[in-house]
């Protein structure tokens, strides 16, 4: 068995390279080296010592497997990054006056209807059909409606060897329309027209030098100007 150059900077030994997958750890790359029992035992101790010295989080495990005078060195490496995208819709309860159906009503027209409703006054015959429709909704208890919003969540599974550096400064503000990955674009033709709010960003340690970073973007037709959107803009 040839002697490897210094781990982890140098080139690797001649190895059989495969892949292994578990629910807990995802996919890992597996390098196996065969040789005599003594050669592999020596290399196992060398690689173990160097792995501790360099503290390389890409190395998930190191195994020494003797068998009838022969042995095998098994080195498992985690993938540096793995991304998962999810796009799903949620129901949101909103004030009936925000419904797109009534979006052409002016502030004065909405205020007139709201004042009449709150003071138990009859609808005015001079009102527009939209005003009368809004008044009927309020009168019969339909003060809210169910709207749809989308949430785009990206989960990144990384090792400490991967630099991610999530930016938290944009949380709670409207950001640029996200770009879907090529795989997601095979399923979703286009994202809906609207505005995207930067939602929560969370980081979780999964053990063995692995981390999970979740990023959520929340879509609405319009977000309020207080978030940097265009709803109620002057």
KOLLUM-965416 format. One record per atom (N, C-alpha, C): x, y negated, z. Coordinates in steps of 0.001 Angstrom, whole numbers, plus 500000, padded with zeros to 6 digits. Each point is the difference from the previous one (the first is absolute). Last residue first. Example, Ala and Ser with C-alpha at 12.3 -4.5 7.8 and 13.67 -1.06 7.14 Angstrom:
REM residues 2
512850502250507080500820498810500060499230498910500730500290505720499930499110498810500000500900498800500000
***
This chain:
REM residues 234
451997443810499557499367498691499708499825499806498496499905504969502062501008498984499681499309498684499661498107504484501287499741498725500707501110498977499754501622504520498451498634499852500489499881498742500872504127501816497943499288498932499303498574499810500492504796501799502640499143500386498892499286498804499395502966500380503998500686499708498751499210500400498776498546500237504603500980501064499744500852499716498771496549497067501282500833500070501211501026501121499903496592499197496655501199499167499837500893500057501234496816504226498878499894498598500420501318499257499787498882504141496827500292499823501418499939498512500318497652503283495963500678498768500406500254500065501502498767503900497809499806499130498827500682498660500248502238503918502552498664499411500014499860499153498742503660503951502542499456499245498874498626499437500330504787501667502666498534500031500053499437499058498940504749503047501383499505498796499330498487500124499903504326502469503038498623499936499509499718498640499370504237503714501656499695498635499571498593499987499400503764503268503167498686499830499373499756498532499685504285503659501118499624498593499925498690499894499237503302503872502796498861499761499107499639498527500094504698503330500975499070498945500372498873499933498973504465503386502036499010499674498980499014498971500536503718502419502356500471498916499144499058499600498898498934503331503392501047500464499082500448498919499020495353498771501988501000500919500520500999500399498932496417496743499568499490501362499877500953501032500588498612494436500557501116500951499964499450501416500013497730495250498111499888501100500954501186500939499836497633494751498614501138500905499868499918501049501103496509496178497190500400500743501187501167500926499678496645495557498283501201500752499638500483500701501258494972497533498205501018500420500967501159500754499352497453496852496642499513500578501244501140500449500894499103496341495791500997500884500608499504500466501366496857498646495758500488499510501285501002501001500561497821498604494875500532501030500890500603499373501246496047498881495790501140499544500781500379501062501030497501500426494878499716499405501303501289499585500684498078503647495994500386498587500034499592499404501338501254505308499392498921499015499843500532498576500086503122503942498070499485499586501294498900498960499793501160503913496350500374498655500432499435499746501393500212504510498256500341499225498808500463498609500370500442504637502782499288498722500076500414499138498815501844504337500282498685500211500599499148498739499967504487500108498445499370501086499253498581500247500492502859496925502182499409499428498796499382501066499100502479501160503900498676499509500344499299499422498773504455501446499475499130501147500294498577499548500317503377496764499336499621500623498735499079501199500223499823496131503638501042500867499467499501500642498710498061495191501461499884501422500319501169500775499403499652494769501701500207500816498802499954501469500407497601495307502327501015501063500021500091500719498662498675494742500977499361501275499673501053501100499944501090495822503124499831500296498577499327501359499805498855497641504578501249500231499276499693500309498538497748497715504921499755500516498655501319500080499242499834500510505434499910498985498954499744500677498654500877502221504310498882499098500225499872498902498977504736502053500366498837500665500590498904498982500283504593499240498231498812499787499178498745500670500562504500500277501954499605498590499988498705499763499231502745504143500764498772499813500774499461498576499914503248503640497041499826498585500304498657499793500698503615504420499604498652499478499746499898498549500459503999503441499137499859498615500447498641499401499624502883504218498746498658499607499588499746498536500329504237503881499287499690498657500462498627499599499453502407504973501157499281499184499029499662498647500606502074503555502429500949499627498953499360499107498952497652502032503656500698498785500418501024499553498960495798502645498181501004500278501016500679498687500369494733500786498071501397499684499716500899500514501116494724499523497660500715500887500913501481499889499658495309496876499154501360500343499582500643500852501088494807498277498168500767500602501082501356500421499460495600496545498674501222500646499549500759500500501221494662498243498529500986500342501034501171500731499356495440496736498891501103500695499356501071500242501059494406498849499846501240499994500775501026500821499226494970497174498962500961501072499768501199499824500916494386498621500144501370499537499921500894501212499776494370498420499751501075500970499873501346499282499971494862498825502364500915499729498890501075501092499990494777499034502157501185500868499985500825499695498754496678496529502952500003500979498915501306500790500062496381496458503208501327500458499593499858500998498849496253497981502124500960498912500174501420500403499599494802501542499838501145500426499190501062498907500027495504499799502067501062500635500786501197500496499222495937497428498554499712501418500221501163500767500643500339495305499007498725500156500703499710501459500341503804498849497317500177499596501401498721500269500807499811500822495367500943500924500635500153499678501489497467497039497397499283501248500244500905501036500675501931495925498628499087499772501128499240501290500342502725499957496162500816499992501216499121499852501236497889499639495855500448501379500219500841500100501269498622495757498564498846500754500497500388501454500302503239497241498002499734499558501368498844500792500616500954500735495468501068500547500846499790499611501460497127498201496701499719501413500259501057500644500890499295494785500645500306500864498855499673501442500362497314495900502380501261500743500007500193500776498700496094497389501394500941499367499076501342500741499940496362501123502952499641500375498631500988499427498982501227501369505117499577498830499228499718500433498562499582502983504727500858499666498868499391498855499218499002500286505222499672500724498779500963499601498882501436499890505269499271499218499006499724500868498780502548500714504442498719500655499696499125499182499045504676499199501455498941499205500630498598500522499678504035501997498249500274499877501430498910499228500742499786500448495224499876501309500647500166499885501520500699496169497333498581500372499982499791501328500735504410498539499387499313499137500955498518500368500092502666502199496781500398500415501344499253499189501057499490498797495442499345501280500286500281500441501429502206496146498520498550499751500030499237501267500372504668500275499260499698499352501279498497499743500150501611501666495897500092501030501038499627499414501358500245497014496407498872500922499807500001501096501065503606496929499884498770499332500431498805500936499885504197501440498383500005499921501465498691499404500515499545502348495311500878498976500546499945500030501527499245504226496462499323499020500862501008498996500537501137503907497344499797498740499273499233498962500814501021504560501537501208499178499928499800498671499258497164504097501377499647498624500362501155499017499797500417504703499042498705499656499402499640498541500244503825502173502044500234499406498676498706499573499313500348500110505380499801500942498901500217499311498654500048498072504545501253500170499263499854500933498805496484499077503174500244498761499242501290500074499195498608503473503037499261500039498737500288498775499135503592502052503474498841499123500045499345499947498624502824504398501061500214498556499858498680499254500108502786505128500743498742499270500220500284498504499965502591504417497648500167498817500840498657499279500100502494505105498399498819499136500080500270498858500971503761502719496888499352499948501306498789499078499912503763503099496624499032498925500194499396500100501397505107501550497792498657500420500390499128498784500288505181502083498310499072498907499722498604500480500352505619501382500825498589500324500178499173498751499700505440502326499472499046498905499818498576500508500183505486501361501368498645500490499764499072498803499921505732501341499765498897499054500118498669500667499661505486500928501687498855500632499356498797499096500245505894500294500597498724499305500067498940500792499250504376501759500990500210498659500522498696499215500066500288505361500627499950499025498916500152498610500585502258504065502599498695499390499789500087499089498781503048504467500932499999498543499937498577499490499782503004504664501764498711499470499541500012498478500099503548504536499755499893498584500361498708499456499394502735504950501187498789499391499454499882498570500513503668504455499336499844498675500610498820499332499316501617505444500677499437498937499171499883498725500835502852505202499807499223498985500711499532498941499020502354505476500799499823498812499172499179498981500797500866504204501914501310499536499573499982498812499071495803501831501606500864501100499588501325499514499408497101496159501185499329501217499568501027500995499448498927494580502550500893501136499705499208501241499602499102494526500126499272501257499943500955501142499613499369494442501691501038501005499764499343501367500098498265494443499134499840501374500465501155500905499620497812494594500670501184500708499533499922501403500568496494495335498962500455501139500795501194500660499326498218495670498645498942500413500918500441501156500883502433495817497270500190501407500295498993500424501057500217495503498681499521500775498859500133501495500241501526496450503027498622500461500181499460500803498825505090499248502133499274499825498740498575500534500140504252499286503010498584499813500357499152499725498765504940500879500699499434499020499081498531499699500305502349503178502690500842498807499950499387498910499137497961504286500293499857499266501261500776498697499963500474502862496353498625499487500029499759499204501274504108502268499508499942498806499161498601499387500004500662504067502328500771498932500638499910498707499205498034503829498151499263499592501207500699498844500687502122502045496330498868499186499565499182499504501199503622502939500885500485498741499415498839499079499646499021504329501545500497499159501087500497498654499481498626503180496805498851499607500831500443499052501112503265502065497279499357498870499348498796499497500801502202503847501557500892498831500100499351498770499394497748504070499562499983499575501409500862498760500196500025502095495778498755499258500228499921499503501433503696502699498844500029498746499237498758499154500287500256504344501888500926499066500648500037498652499286497352503519498147499479499600501306500894498956500659500031500143494691500269500959501064499506499441501326497346498000496048501418500317500137500194501058501057496121496236497403500313501367500403501504500207500056496028495787500215501370500348499641500290501394500538495560496272498874500497501231500620501381500330499436496078495707500573501265500414499409500468501260500714495097497047499335500750501036500710501237500383499200496048495766500757500908500638499059500891500960500778494804498374501188501414499825500317500815500720498932494550498006501063500984500711499185501412499705500478496034499557503566499962499740498567501060500821499279498844500028504838501149499237499520499983499664498532496363502350502361500530499041500966501090499117499397497939503563497529499038498935500261500601498923500883503328502726496886499142500300501148499030498850500188503910502202496122498942499065500390499262500512501221504912500360496670499139500632500990498972498983500453503983501091495767499132499085500745499080500811500900505288500582497526498573500245499868499202499002500813505299501509498030499182498905500516498534500292499713505169502438500513498669500208499460499094498960500635505366499124499384498892500487500824498801500335499150505533498187500494499109500649499042498885500669500784501977495907502516500456501291499512499097500479498867500239494715500721499611501200500733500676501234499418501891494697500231499159500884499203499728501280500783500930495620502938500610500696498879499027500830499193498939497415504080500355499125498890500460500765498765498469501327504718499094500172498866500416499240498750503109503058502030498545499743500025499756498687500744504594501872497314499398499498501231498522499691499815501879503753496846500541498708500386499186499453501159500417505358499288499285498790499565500761498739500361501897505063498748499825499084501124499307498730499533499404505142497889500797498777499943499686499087501174499732505509499773499146498798500000500884498756500000
***
